[in-house]
């Protein structure tokens, strides 16, 4: 496991890395976004928690993405916040 301090990062460098996963902070004008690279399947995804209206809980969005984290296919239909 390897963590990095955000102040040391260059463009496109992960903020967190393991043998199975890399996490990237993604630029966005209104949300704090993170991108994920799942190394074993070579798939990409992103998440975007967004706090609005002084609410305690954020709106959460989940996306399947591409290598550049430009594509966004919504995964909200998975109901990730609900117990199975």
NUNUZA-586711 format. One record per residue (C-alpha): x, y, z. Coordinates in pm, whole numbers, plus 50000, padded with zeros to 5 digits. Layout:
BEGIN
XYZ;...
//
This chain:
BEGIN
500005000050000;501295034649918;499835068550001;500935101449859;500635136749990;498465157349751;500985185949755;503605163749588;501425152249300;501965160848938;499155160148681;497655125448643;499455110048940;497395088449177;496715099649535;496555063449655;497975031649505;497814994349588;498494963349379;494794961949287;493694998549276;494815033949197;492815064549310;493055098149133;491665132249231;489775145848931;489275182748851;485695195348854;484165230048896;481555220449161;482265185649298;485095167349466;485645138649226;487765107649252;488665083448974;489485046849027;491515022948815;490794986548900;494004969948786;492844933648780;490044940948531;491594972348376;488344991248434;487815027548533;485165044548746;484575077248927;482525090049218;481335124949299;479895133049642;478255167449634;477015186949936;474175211149865;471655231650063;473585227250391;472515190950411;474325166050629;474405138850365;475835143650018;474315135449685;476465107249554;477045099049190;478845068549054;480095064648697;481805039148478;484515058048295;487395055448051;491145057648092;491105095948077;488085098448312;486175117648046;483335093047978;480495091148230;477995062748228;475815066348537;475635037548783;473105053149022;470545026648932;472565002049143;471195017549466;474585015349631;473415033049950;470815006350027;471484973850209;471074942050009;
//
